Each structure stands twice: as C-alpha cells, then as structure tokens.
C-alpha cells in the first residue's frame, strides 16, 4: 500500500460526506430533492414544445367546431 492510500498518512484526506439537499412540504408528506434532470425528460419537453408551437399555428383562429355560421 502506498503512503497516499494509508488513512494514517498526513496527506490522506477523505472527501466530506454530504447529504442531498431535501426540502419537505406538508409536514414531510412531500419531499423535494435537488438533482439533475434526465436526458430523456429533456427530449420529451423539447418535443412537446415543438408540437405546441406547430399546433398553435396550424389550428389557430376560428370559433371552434360547430360554432362558425
């Protein structure tokens, strides 16, 4: 074992253990953790945004089905 791997060696330091930041709501019924957003979820958000803009321009206007005279 090298000196750097020896816990007794003065240069050896352990990374501090940190708990994830948690916010609690409704007396602990709901917990919110801070972290990263998964890539697939970002892709779903992007697809929904593009679809929303398309739908806005493709079907904008008019009174709706059965309302025009």
CHARMM internal coordinates of N, CA and C (Angstrom, degrees):
IC EDIT
DIST 1 N 1 CA 1.4469
DIST 1 CA 1 C 1.5247
ANGL 1 N 1 CA 1 C 107.78
DIST 1 C 2 N 1.3416
ANGL 1 CA 1 C 2 N 116.84
DIHE 1 N 1 CA 1 C 2 N 133.23
DIST 2 N 2 CA 1.4539
ANGL 1 C 2 N 2 CA 119.39
DIHE 1 CA 1 C 2 N 2 CA 179.02
DIST 2 CA 2 C 1.5228
ANGL 2 N 2 CA 2 C 110.15
DIHE 1 C 2 N 2 CA 2 C -79.38
DIST 2 C 3 N 1.3315
ANGL 2 CA 2 C 3 N 115.21
DIHE 2 N 2 CA 2 C 3 N 167.06
DIST 3 N 3 CA 1.4635
ANGL 2 C 3 N 3 CA 120.03
DIHE 2 CA 2 C 3 N 3 CA -178.94
DIST 3 CA 3 C 1.5307
ANGL 3 N 3 CA 3 C 112.21
DIHE 2 C 3 N 3 CA 3 C -61.82
DIST 3 C 4 N 1.3162
ANGL 3 CA 3 C 4 N 116.93
DIHE 3 N 3 CA 3 C 4 N -34.02
DIST 4 N 4 CA 1.4715
ANGL 3 C 4 N 4 CA 119.75
DIHE 3 CA 3 C 4 N 4 CA -177.49
DIST 4 CA 4 C 1.5283
ANGL 4 N 4 CA 4 C 112.07
DIHE 3 C 4 N 4 CA 4 C -70.43
DIST 4 C 5 N 1.3154
ANGL 4 CA 4 C 5 N 117.67
DIHE 4 N 4 CA 4 C 5 N -24.45
DIST 5 N 5 CA 1.4601
ANGL 4 C 5 N 5 CA 120.43
DIHE 4 CA 4 C 5 N 5 CA -179.89
DIST 5 CA 5 C 1.5197
ANGL 5 N 5 CA 5 C 112.04
DIHE 4 C 5 N 5 CA 5 C -88.75
DIST 5 C 6 N 1.3191
ANGL 5 CA 5 C 6 N 117.28
DIHE 5 N 5 CA 5 C 6 N -9.08
DIST 6 N 6 CA 1.4559
ANGL 5 C 6 N 6 CA 122.00
DIHE 5 CA 5 C 6 N 6 CA -178.33
DIST 6 CA 6 C 1.5187
ANGL 6 N 6 CA 6 C 109.74
DIHE 5 C 6 N 6 CA 6 C -82.41
DIST 6 C 7 N 1.3539
ANGL 6 CA 6 C 7 N 119.18
DIHE 6 N 6 CA 6 C 7 N 118.14
DIST 7 N 7 CA 1.4591
ANGL 6 C 7 N 7 CA 121.16
DIHE 6 CA 6 C 7 N 7 CA -179.00
DIST 7 CA 7 C 1.5245
ANGL 7 N 7 CA 7 C 113.30
DIHE 6 C 7 N 7 CA 7 C -60.68
DIST 7 C 8 N 1.3355
ANGL 7 CA 7 C 8 N 117.42
DIHE 7 N 7 CA 7 C 8 N -21.99
DIST 8 N 8 CA 1.4512
ANGL 7 C 8 N 8 CA 119.99
DIHE 7 CA 7 C 8 N 8 CA 179.55
DIST 8 CA 8 C 1.5192
ANGL 8 N 8 CA 8 C 112.90
DIHE 7 C 8 N 8 CA 8 C -82.24
DIST 8 C 9 N 1.3203
ANGL 8 CA 8 C 9 N 117.25
DIHE 8 N 8 CA 8 C 9 N -10.75
DIST 9 N 9 CA 1.4562
ANGL 8 C 9 N 9 CA 120.98
DIHE 8 CA 8 C 9 N 9 CA -178.43
DIST 9 CA 9 C 1.5217
ANGL 9 N 9 CA 9 C 109.60
DIHE 8 C 9 N 9 CA 9 C -71.74
DIST 9 C 10 N 1.3429
ANGL 9 CA 9 C 10 N 119.04
DIHE 9 N 9 CA 9 C 10 N 138.17
DIST 10 N 10 CA 1.4667
ANGL 9 C 10 N 10 CA 121.24
DIHE 9 CA 9 C 10 N 10 CA -175.53
DIST 10 CA 10 C 1.5218
ANGL 10 N 10 CA 10 C 114.06
DIHE 9 C 10 N 10 CA 10 C -64.43
DIST 10 C 11 N 1.3371
ANGL 10 CA 10 C 11 N 118.84
DIHE 10 N 10 CA 10 C 11 N -23.13
DIST 11 N 11 CA 1.4635
ANGL 10 C 11 N 11 CA 120.29
DIHE 10 CA 10 C 11 N 11 CA -179.34
DIST 11 CA 11 C 1.5237
ANGL 11 N 11 CA 11 C 112.40
DIHE 10 C 11 N 11 CA 11 C -86.86
DIST 11 C 12 N 1.3273
ANGL 11 CA 11 C 12 N 116.95
DIHE 11 N 11 CA 11 C 12 N -7.94
DIST 12 N 12 CA 1.4643
ANGL 11 C 12 N 12 CA 120.45
DIHE 11 CA 11 C 12 N 12 CA -177.77
DIST 12 CA 12 C 1.5197
ANGL 12 N 12 CA 12 C 109.56
DIHE 11 C 12 N 12 CA 12 C -80.44
DIST 12 C 13 N 1.3141
ANGL 12 CA 12 C 13 N 116.31
DIHE 12 N 12 CA 12 C 13 N 124.83
DIST 13 N 13 CA 1.4629
ANGL 12 C 13 N 13 CA 120.24
DIHE 12 CA 12 C 13 N 13 CA 178.02
DIST 13 CA 13 C 1.5080
ANGL 13 N 13 CA 13 C 108.69
DIHE 12 C 13 N 13 CA 13 C -129.18
DIST 13 C 14 N 1.2810
ANGL 13 CA 13 C 14 N 115.33
DIHE 13 N 13 CA 13 C 14 N 142.59
DIST 14 N 14 CA 1.4584
ANGL 13 C 14 N 14 CA 121.40
DIHE 13 CA 13 C 14 N 14 CA 178.76
DIST 14 CA 14 C 1.5165
ANGL 14 N 14 CA 14 C 108.83
DIHE 13 C 14 N 14 CA 14 C -97.80
DIST 14 C 15 N 1.3203
ANGL 14 CA 14 C 15 N 115.80
DIHE 14 N 14 CA 14 C 15 N 138.10
DIST 15 N 15 CA 1.4610
ANGL 14 C 15 N 15 CA 119.58
DIHE 14 CA 14 C 15 N 15 CA 178.21
DIST 15 CA 15 C 1.5204
ANGL 15 N 15 CA 15 C 108.84
DIHE 14 C 15 N 15 CA 15 C -64.66
DIST 15 C 16 N 1.3171
ANGL 15 CA 15 C 16 N 116.71
DIHE 15 N 15 CA 15 C 16 N 137.53
DIST 16 N 16 CA 1.4645
ANGL 15 C 16 N 16 CA 118.72
DIHE 15 CA 15 C 16 N 16 CA -179.55
DIST 16 CA 16 C 1.5237
ANGL 16 N 16 CA 16 C 111.21
DIHE 15 C 16 N 16 CA 16 C -65.45
DIST 16 C 17 N 1.3012
ANGL 16 CA 16 C 17 N 116.15
DIHE 16 N 16 CA 16 C 17 N 137.99
DIST 17 N 17 CA 1.4650
ANGL 16 C 17 N 17 CA 121.66
DIHE 16 CA 16 C 17 N 17 CA 178.99
DIST 17 CA 17 C 1.5235
ANGL 17 N 17 CA 17 C 108.56
DIHE 16 C 17 N 17 CA 17 C -85.18
DIST 17 C 18 N 1.3169
ANGL 17 CA 17 C 18 N 116.06
DIHE 17 N 17 CA 17 C 18 N 119.83
DIST 18 N 18 CA 1.4661
ANGL 17 C 18 N 18 CA 119.83
DIHE 17 CA 17 C 18 N 18 CA -179.29
DIST 18 CA 18 C 1.5135
ANGL 18 N 18 CA 18 C 108.88
DIHE 17 C 18 N 18 CA 18 C -118.10
DIST 18 C 19 N 1.2800
ANGL 18 CA 18 C 19 N 115.86
DIHE 18 N 18 CA 18 C 19 N 136.21
DIST 19 N 19 CA 1.4622
ANGL 18 C 19 N 19 CA 122.01
DIHE 18 CA 18 C 19 N 19 CA 175.19
DIST 19 CA 19 C 1.5272
ANGL 19 N 19 CA 19 C 108.81
DIHE 18 C 19 N 19 CA 19 C -81.64
DIST 19 C 20 N 1.3279
ANGL 19 CA 19 C 20 N 118.46
DIHE 19 N 19 CA 19 C 20 N 147.54
DIST 20 N 20 CA 1.4636
ANGL 19 C 20 N 20 CA 119.18
DIHE 19 CA 19 C 20 N 20 CA 176.48
DIST 20 CA 20 C 1.5221
ANGL 20 N 20 CA 20 C 110.13
DIHE 19 C 20 N 20 CA 20 C -65.00
DIST 20 C 21 N 1.3125
ANGL 20 CA 20 C 21 N 114.93
DIHE 20 N 20 CA 20 C 21 N 142.49
DIST 21 N 21 CA 1.4602
ANGL 20 C 21 N 21 CA 119.59
DIHE 20 CA 20 C 21 N 21 CA 179.03
DIST 21 CA 21 C 1.5267
ANGL 21 N 21 CA 21 C 109.21
DIHE 20 C 21 N 21 CA 21 C -68.33
DIST 21 C 22 N 1.3083
ANGL 21 CA 21 C 22 N 116.19
DIHE 21 N 21 CA 21 C 22 N 124.88
DIST 22 N 22 CA 1.4631
ANGL 21 C 22 N 22 CA 121.53
DIHE 21 CA 21 C 22 N 22 CA -177.43
DIST 22 CA 22 C 1.5155
ANGL 22 N 22 CA 22 C 108.73
DIHE 21 C 22 N 22 CA 22 C -124.18
DIST 22 C 23 N 1.3202
ANGL 22 CA 22 C 23 N 115.26
DIHE 22 N 22 CA 22 C 23 N 133.39
DIST 23 N 23 CA 1.4542
ANGL 22 C 23 N 23 CA 120.82
DIHE 22 CA 22 C 23 N 23 CA 172.87
DIST 23 CA 23 C 1.5159
ANGL 23 N 23 CA 23 C 107.16
DIHE 22 C 23 N 23 CA 23 C -110.59
DIST 23 C 24 N 1.3190
ANGL 23 CA 23 C 24 N 116.75
DIHE 23 N 23 CA 23 C 24 N 134.07
DIST 24 N 24 CA 1.4596
ANGL 23 C 24 N 24 CA 120.83
DIHE 23 CA 23 C 24 N 24 CA -179.73
DIST 24 CA 24 C 1.5201
ANGL 24 N 24 CA 24 C 109.78
DIHE 23 C 24 N 24 CA 24 C -112.41
DIST 24 C 25 N 1.3161
ANGL 24 CA 24 C 25 N 115.41
DIHE 24 N 24 CA 24 C 25 N 140.12
DIST 25 N 25 CA 1.4525
ANGL 24 C 25 N 25 CA 122.89
DIHE 24 CA 24 C 25 N 25 CA 178.80
DIST 25 CA 25 C 1.5221
ANGL 25 N 25 CA 25 C 107.98
DIHE 24 C 25 N 25 CA 25 C -129.89
DIST 25 C 26 N 1.3170
ANGL 25 CA 25 C 26 N 117.10
DIHE 25 N 25 CA 25 C 26 N 157.25
DIST 26 N 26 CA 1.4643
ANGL 25 C 26 N 26 CA 123.39
DIHE 25 CA 25 C 26 N 26 CA 176.43
DIST 26 CA 26 C 1.5274
ANGL 26 N 26 CA 26 C 110.76
DIHE 25 C 26 N 26 CA 26 C 55.98
DIST 26 C 27 N 1.3229
ANGL 26 CA 26 C 27 N 116.01
DIHE 26 N 26 CA 26 C 27 N 51.23
DIST 27 N 27 CA 1.4686
ANGL 26 C 27 N 27 CA 122.39
DIHE 26 CA 26 C 27 N 27 CA 178.27
DIST 27 CA 27 C 1.5276
ANGL 27 N 27 CA 27 C 112.79
DIHE 26 C 27 N 27 CA 27 C 54.32
DIST 27 C 28 N 1.3214
ANGL 27 CA 27 C 28 N 116.90
DIHE 27 N 27 CA 27 C 28 N 40.06
DIST 28 N 28 CA 1.4572
ANGL 27 C 28 N 28 CA 121.56
DIHE 27 CA 27 C 28 N 28 CA 176.91
DIST 28 CA 28 C 1.5183
ANGL 28 N 28 CA 28 C 114.95
DIHE 27 C 28 N 28 CA 28 C 86.71
DIST 28 C 29 N 1.3272
ANGL 28 CA 28 C 29 N 118.12
DIHE 28 N 28 CA 28 C 29 N 1.05
DIST 29 N 29 CA 1.4717
ANGL 28 C 29 N 29 CA 120.94
DIHE 28 CA 28 C 29 N 29 CA 178.76
DIST 29 CA 29 C 1.5265
ANGL 29 N 29 CA 29 C 111.13
DIHE 28 C 29 N 29 CA 29 C -68.76
DIST 29 C 30 N 1.3441
ANGL 29 CA 29 C 30 N 116.10
DIHE 29 N 29 CA 29 C 30 N -34.64
DIST 30 N 30 CA 1.4575
ANGL 29 C 30 N 30 CA 121.80
DIHE 29 CA 29 C 30 N 30 CA -178.35
DIST 30 CA 30 C 1.5210
ANGL 30 N 30 CA 30 C 107.70
DIHE 29 C 30 N 30 CA 30 C -119.32
DIST 30 C 31 N 1.3376
ANGL 30 CA 30 C 31 N 116.51
DIHE 30 N 30 CA 30 C 31 N 129.48
DIST 31 N 31 CA 1.4560
ANGL 30 C 31 N 31 CA 121.24
DIHE 30 CA 30 C 31 N 31 CA 178.75
DIST 31 CA 31 C 1.5172
ANGL 31 N 31 CA 31 C 109.37
DIHE 30 C 31 N 31 CA 31 C -122.24
DIST 31 C 32 N 1.3087
ANGL 31 CA 31 C 32 N 115.61
DIHE 31 N 31 CA 31 C 32 N 135.20
DIST 32 N 32 CA 1.4553
ANGL 31 C 32 N 32 CA 122.28
DIHE 31 CA 31 C 32 N 32 CA -179.60
DIST 32 CA 32 C 1.5227
ANGL 32 N 32 CA 32 C 108.77
DIHE 31 C 32 N 32 CA 32 C -115.39
DIST 32 C 33 N 1.3261
ANGL 32 CA 32 C 33 N 117.02
DIHE 32 N 32 CA 32 C 33 N 122.30
DIST 33 N 33 CA 1.4571
ANGL 32 C 33 N 33 CA 122.47
DIHE 32 CA 32 C 33 N 33 CA 178.96
DIST 33 CA 33 C 1.5174
ANGL 33 N 33 CA 33 C 109.10
DIHE 32 C 33 N 33 CA 33 C -104.98
DIST 33 C 34 N 1.3068
ANGL 33 CA 33 C 34 N 116.41
DIHE 33 N 33 CA 33 C 34 N 146.78
DIST 34 N 34 CA 1.4575
ANGL 33 C 34 N 34 CA 121.12
DIHE 33 CA 33 C 34 N 34 CA 175.93
DIST 34 CA 34 C 1.5120
ANGL 34 N 34 CA 34 C 107.99
DIHE 33 C 34 N 34 CA 34 C -94.81
DIST 34 C 35 N 1.3196
ANGL 34 CA 34 C 35 N 115.63
DIHE 34 N 34 CA 34 C 35 N 131.31
DIST 35 N 35 CA 1.4579
ANGL 34 C 35 N 35 CA 119.80
DIHE 34 CA 34 C 35 N 35 CA -179.11
DIST 35 CA 35 C 1.5160
ANGL 35 N 35 CA 35 C 110.08
DIHE 34 C 35 N 35 CA 35 C -169.92
DIST 35 C 36 N 1.2995
ANGL 35 CA 35 C 36 N 115.06
DIHE 35 N 35 CA 35 C 36 N -164.61
DIST 36 N 36 CA 1.4557
ANGL 35 C 36 N 36 CA 119.58
DIHE 35 CA 35 C 36 N 36 CA -178.44
DIST 36 CA 36 C 1.5290
ANGL 36 N 36 CA 36 C 110.20
DIHE 35 C 36 N 36 CA 36 C -95.56
DIST 36 C 37 N 1.3217
ANGL 36 CA 36 C 37 N 115.01
DIHE 36 N 36 CA 36 C 37 N 158.42
DIST 37 N 37 CA 1.4576
ANGL 36 C 37 N 37 CA 121.18
DIHE 36 CA 36 C 37 N 37 CA 176.63
DIST 37 CA 37 C 1.5198
ANGL 37 N 37 CA 37 C 107.48
DIHE 36 C 37 N 37 CA 37 C -94.53
DIST 37 C 38 N 1.3343
ANGL 37 CA 37 C 38 N 116.68
DIHE 37 N 37 CA 37 C 38 N 131.78
DIST 38 N 38 CA 1.4606
ANGL 37 C 38 N 38 CA 121.01
DIHE 37 CA 37 C 38 N 38 CA -179.13
DIST 38 CA 38 C 1.5236
ANGL 38 N 38 CA 38 C 111.02
DIHE 37 C 38 N 38 CA 38 C -62.92
DIST 38 C 39 N 1.3201
ANGL 38 CA 38 C 39 N 115.02
DIHE 38 N 38 CA 38 C 39 N 149.39
DIST 39 N 39 CA 1.4668
ANGL 38 C 39 N 39 CA 121.02
DIHE 38 CA 38 C 39 N 39 CA -178.78
DIST 39 CA 39 C 1.5183
ANGL 39 N 39 CA 39 C 113.12
DIHE 38 C 39 N 39 CA 39 C -61.91
DIST 39 C 40 N 1.3250
ANGL 39 CA 39 C 40 N 117.24
DIHE 39 N 39 CA 39 C 40 N -39.30
DIST 40 N 40 CA 1.4616
ANGL 39 C 40 N 40 CA 119.44
DIHE 39 CA 39 C 40 N 40 CA -178.55
DIST 40 CA 40 C 1.5306
ANGL 40 N 40 CA 40 C 110.79
DIHE 39 C 40 N 40 CA 40 C -64.99
DIST 40 C 41 N 1.3272
ANGL 40 CA 40 C 41 N 117.47
DIHE 40 N 40 CA 40 C 41 N -32.66
DIST 41 N 41 CA 1.4556
ANGL 40 C 41 N 41 CA 120.25
DIHE 40 CA 40 C 41 N 41 CA 179.23
DIST 41 CA 41 C 1.5267
ANGL 41 N 41 CA 41 C 110.83
DIHE 40 C 41 N 41 CA 41 C -70.66
DIST 41 C 42 N 1.3226
ANGL 41 CA 41 C 42 N 117.16
DIHE 41 N 41 CA 41 C 42 N -37.63
DIST 42 N 42 CA 1.4634
ANGL 41 C 42 N 42 CA 120.64
DIHE 41 CA 41 C 42 N 42 CA 175.33
DIST 42 CA 42 C 1.5246
ANGL 42 N 42 CA 42 C 111.27
DIHE 41 C 42 N 42 CA 42 C -62.90
DIST 42 C 43 N 1.3367
ANGL 42 CA 42 C 43 N 116.16
DIHE 42 N 42 CA 42 C 43 N -37.57
DIST 43 N 43 CA 1.4660
ANGL 42 C 43 N 43 CA 120.36
DIHE 42 CA 42 C 43 N 43 CA 177.70
DIST 43 CA 43 C 1.5229
ANGL 43 N 43 CA 43 C 110.29
DIHE 42 C 43 N 43 CA 43 C -65.82
DIST 43 C 44 N 1.3311
ANGL 43 CA 43 C 44 N 117.67
DIHE 43 N 43 CA 43 C 44 N -42.03
DIST 44 N 44 CA 1.4702
ANGL 43 C 44 N 44 CA 121.23
DIHE 43 CA 43 C 44 N 44 CA 178.12
DIST 44 CA 44 C 1.5265
ANGL 44 N 44 CA 44 C 110.17
DIHE 43 C 44 N 44 CA 44 C -62.10
DIST 44 C 45 N 1.3385
ANGL 44 CA 44 C 45 N 117.36
DIHE 44 N 44 CA 44 C 45 N -42.87
DIST 45 N 45 CA 1.4702
ANGL 44 C 45 N 45 CA 120.66
DIHE 44 CA 44 C 45 N 45 CA 177.76
DIST 45 CA 45 C 1.5237
ANGL 45 N 45 CA 45 C 110.90
DIHE 44 C 45 N 45 CA 45 C -60.17
DIST 45 C 46 N 1.3313
ANGL 45 CA 45 C 46 N 117.11
DIHE 45 N 45 CA 45 C 46 N -42.78
DIST 46 N 46 CA 1.4659
ANGL 45 C 46 N 46 CA 121.03
DIHE 45 CA 45 C 46 N 46 CA -179.36
DIST 46 CA 46 C 1.5301
ANGL 46 N 46 CA 46 C 110.64
DIHE 45 C 46 N 46 CA 46 C -64.70
DIST 46 C 47 N 1.3284
ANGL 46 CA 46 C 47 N 117.10
DIHE 46 N 46 CA 46 C 47 N -43.55
DIST 47 N 47 CA 1.4719
ANGL 46 C 47 N 47 CA 120.53
DIHE 46 CA 46 C 47 N 47 CA 179.38
DIST 47 CA 47 C 1.5223
ANGL 47 N 47 CA 47 C 110.53
DIHE 46 C 47 N 47 CA 47 C -63.06
DIST 47 C 48 N 1.3214
ANGL 47 CA 47 C 48 N 117.61
DIHE 47 N 47 CA 47 C 48 N -43.17
DIST 48 N 48 CA 1.4667
ANGL 47 C 48 N 48 CA 120.73
DIHE 47 CA 47 C 48 N 48 CA 178.90
DIST 48 CA 48 C 1.5266
ANGL 48 N 48 CA 48 C 111.65
DIHE 47 C 48 N 48 CA 48 C -64.10
DIST 48 C 49 N 1.3257
ANGL 48 CA 48 C 49 N 117.23
DIHE 48 N 48 CA 48 C 49 N -37.44
DIST 49 N 49 CA 1.4632
ANGL 48 C 49 N 49 CA 120.31
DIHE 48 CA 48 C 49 N 49 CA 178.72
DIST 49 CA 49 C 1.5268
ANGL 49 N 49 CA 49 C 110.59
DIHE 48 C 49 N 49 CA 49 C -65.64
DIST 49 C 50 N 1.3417
ANGL 49 CA 49 C 50 N 117.33
DIHE 49 N 49 CA 49 C 50 N -44.33
DIST 50 N 50 CA 1.4693
ANGL 49 C 50 N 50 CA 121.29
DIHE 49 CA 49 C 50 N 50 CA 178.77
DIST 50 CA 50 C 1.5208
ANGL 50 N 50 CA 50 C 109.94
DIHE 49 C 50 N 50 CA 50 C -63.85
DIST 50 C 51 N 1.3222
ANGL 50 CA 50 C 51 N 117.49
DIHE 50 N 50 CA 50 C 51 N -43.91
DIST 51 N 51 CA 1.4648
ANGL 50 C 51 N 51 CA 120.66
DIHE 50 CA 50 C 51 N 51 CA 178.97
DIST 51 CA 51 C 1.5319
ANGL 51 N 51 CA 51 C 110.39
DIHE 50 C 51 N 51 CA 51 C -62.63
DIST 51 C 52 N 1.3139
ANGL 51 CA 51 C 52 N 117.65
DIHE 51 N 51 CA 51 C 52 N -40.69
DIST 52 N 52 CA 1.4620
ANGL 51 C 52 N 52 CA 121.24
DIHE 51 CA 51 C 52 N 52 CA 179.61
DIST 52 CA 52 C 1.5193
ANGL 52 N 52 CA 52 C 112.39
DIHE 51 C 52 N 52 CA 52 C -62.04
DIST 52 C 53 N 1.3346
ANGL 52 CA 52 C 53 N 117.07
DIHE 52 N 52 CA 52 C 53 N -42.29
DIST 53 N 53 CA 1.4682
ANGL 52 C 53 N 53 CA 120.33
DIHE 52 CA 52 C 53 N 53 CA 178.36
DIST 53 CA 53 C 1.5245
ANGL 53 N 53 CA 53 C 109.88
DIHE 52 C 53 N 53 CA 53 C -66.59
DIST 53 C 54 N 1.3334
ANGL 53 CA 53 C 54 N 117.83
DIHE 53 N 53 CA 53 C 54 N -42.62
DIST 54 N 54 CA 1.4629
ANGL 53 C 54 N 54 CA 121.06
DIHE 53 CA 53 C 54 N 54 CA 177.17
DIST 54 CA 54 C 1.5287
ANGL 54 N 54 CA 54 C 110.61
DIHE 53 C 54 N 54 CA 54 C -59.28
DIST 54 C 55 N 1.3074
ANGL 54 CA 54 C 55 N 116.99
DIHE 54 N 54 CA 54 C 55 N -48.21
DIST 55 N 55 CA 1.4593
ANGL 54 C 55 N 55 CA 121.43
DIHE 54 CA 54 C 55 N 55 CA -177.70
DIST 55 CA 55 C 1.5230
ANGL 55 N 55 CA 55 C 110.70
DIHE 54 C 55 N 55 CA 55 C -63.16
DIST 55 C 56 N 1.3301
ANGL 55 CA 55 C 56 N 116.50
DIHE 55 N 55 CA 55 C 56 N -38.65
DIST 56 N 56 CA 1.4624
ANGL 55 C 56 N 56 CA 120.93
DIHE 55 CA 55 C 56 N 56 CA 179.68
DIST 56 CA 56 C 1.5228
ANGL 56 N 56 CA 56 C 111.00
DIHE 55 C 56 N 56 CA 56 C -59.36
DIST 56 C 57 N 1.3480
ANGL 56 CA 56 C 57 N 116.52
DIHE 56 N 56 CA 56 C 57 N -46.33
DIST 57 N 57 CA 1.4613
ANGL 56 C 57 N 57 CA 119.70
DIHE 56 CA 56 C 57 N 57 CA -177.29
DIST 57 CA 57 C 1.5262
ANGL 57 N 57 CA 57 C 112.62
DIHE 56 C 57 N 57 CA 57 C -81.02
DIST 57 C 58 N 1.3212
ANGL 57 CA 57 C 58 N 119.18
DIHE 57 N 57 CA 57 C 58 N -31.81
DIST 58 N 58 CA 1.4625
ANGL 57 C 58 N 58 CA 121.79
DIHE 57 CA 57 C 58 N 58 CA -176.91
DIST 58 CA 58 C 1.5239
ANGL 58 N 58 CA 58 C 111.85
DIHE 57 C 58 N 58 CA 58 C -74.94
DIST 58 C 59 N 1.3112
ANGL 58 CA 58 C 59 N 118.20
DIHE 58 N 58 CA 58 C 59 N -33.57
DIST 59 N 59 CA 1.4534
ANGL 58 C 59 N 59 CA 120.34
DIHE 58 CA 58 C 59 N 59 CA -173.41
DIST 59 CA 59 C 1.5296
ANGL 59 N 59 CA 59 C 113.29
DIHE 58 C 59 N 59 CA 59 C -121.47
DIST 59 C 60 N 1.3333
ANGL 59 CA 59 C 60 N 117.27
DIHE 59 N 59 CA 59 C 60 N 18.27
DIST 60 N 60 CA 1.4672
ANGL 59 C 60 N 60 CA 121.05
DIHE 59 CA 59 C 60 N 60 CA -179.91
DIST 60 CA 60 C 1.5283
ANGL 60 N 60 CA 60 C 109.88
DIHE 59 C 60 N 60 CA 60 C -73.19
DIST 60 C 61 N 1.3104
ANGL 60 CA 60 C 61 N 116.22
DIHE 60 N 60 CA 60 C 61 N 142.24
DIST 61 N 61 CA 1.4530
ANGL 60 C 61 N 61 CA 120.67
DIHE 60 CA 60 C 61 N 61 CA 172.89
DIST 61 CA 61 C 1.5164
ANGL 61 N 61 CA 61 C 112.03
DIHE 60 C 61 N 61 CA 61 C 101.57
DIST 61 C 62 N 1.3066
ANGL 61 CA 61 C 62 N 113.91
DIHE 61 N 61 CA 61 C 62 N 169.75
DIST 62 N 62 CA 1.4563
ANGL 61 C 62 N 62 CA 119.44
DIHE 61 CA 61 C 62 N 62 CA -179.66
DIST 62 CA 62 C 1.5012
ANGL 62 N 62 CA 62 C 111.56
DIHE 61 C 62 N 62 CA 62 C 79.79
DIST 62 C 63 N 1.3058
ANGL 62 CA 62 C 63 N 116.02
DIHE 62 N 62 CA 62 C 63 N 170.23
DIST 63 N 63 CA 1.4535
ANGL 62 C 63 N 63 CA 121.70
DIHE 62 CA 62 C 63 N 63 CA -178.07
DIST 63 CA 63 C 1.5146
ANGL 63 N 63 CA 63 C 112.30
DIHE 62 C 63 N 63 CA 63 C -94.70
DIST 63 C 64 N 1.3038
ANGL 63 CA 63 C 64 N 117.31
DIHE 63 N 63 CA 63 C 64 N -7.60
DIST 64 N 64 CA 1.4452
ANGL 63 C 64 N 64 CA 119.80
DIHE 63 CA 63 C 64 N 64 CA -178.24
DIST 64 CA 64 C 1.5128
ANGL 64 N 64 CA 64 C 110.73
DIHE 63 C 64 N 64 CA 64 C 109.63
DIST 64 C 65 N 1.3241
ANGL 64 CA 64 C 65 N 118.12
DIHE 64 N 64 CA 64 C 65 N 170.48
DIST 65 N 65 CA 1.4610
ANGL 64 C 65 N 65 CA 120.60
DIHE 64 CA 64 C 65 N 65 CA -177.54
DIST 65 CA 65 C 1.5206
ANGL 65 N 65 CA 65 C 111.91
DIHE 64 C 65 N 65 CA 65 C -64.99
DIST 65 C 66 N 1.3268
ANGL 65 CA 65 C 66 N 114.87
DIHE 65 N 65 CA 65 C 66 N 130.71
DIST 66 N 66 CA 1.4582
ANGL 65 C 66 N 66 CA 120.46
DIHE 65 CA 65 C 66 N 66 CA 176.21
DIST 66 CA 66 C 1.5083
ANGL 66 N 66 CA 66 C 114.70
DIHE 65 C 66 N 66 CA 66 C 80.36
DIST 66 C 67 N 1.3283
ANGL 66 CA 66 C 67 N 118.98
DIHE 66 N 66 CA 66 C 67 N 0.93
DIST 67 N 67 CA 1.4564
ANGL 66 C 67 N 67 CA 121.68
DIHE 66 CA 66 C 67 N 67 CA -177.76
DIST 67 CA 67 C 1.5218
ANGL 67 N 67 CA 67 C 112.80
DIHE 66 C 67 N 67 CA 67 C -98.66
DIST 67 C 68 N 1.3076
ANGL 67 CA 67 C 68 N 118.59
DIHE 67 N 67 CA 67 C 68 N -23.33
DIST 68 N 68 CA 1.4576
ANGL 67 C 68 N 68 CA 121.51
DIHE 67 CA 67 C 68 N 68 CA -178.54
DIST 68 CA 68 C 1.5096
ANGL 68 N 68 CA 68 C 110.74
DIHE 67 C 68 N 68 CA 68 C -77.16
DIST 68 C 69 N 1.3448
ANGL 68 CA 68 C 69 N 117.64
DIHE 68 N 68 CA 68 C 69 N 143.03
DIST 69 N 69 CA 1.4709
ANGL 68 C 69 N 69 CA 121.90
DIHE 68 CA 68 C 69 N 69 CA 178.36
DIST 69 CA 69 C 1.4848
ANGL 69 N 69 CA 69 C 111.51
DIHE 68 C 69 N 69 CA 69 C -120.93
END
COOR INIT
IC SEED 1 N 1 CA 1 C
IC BUILD
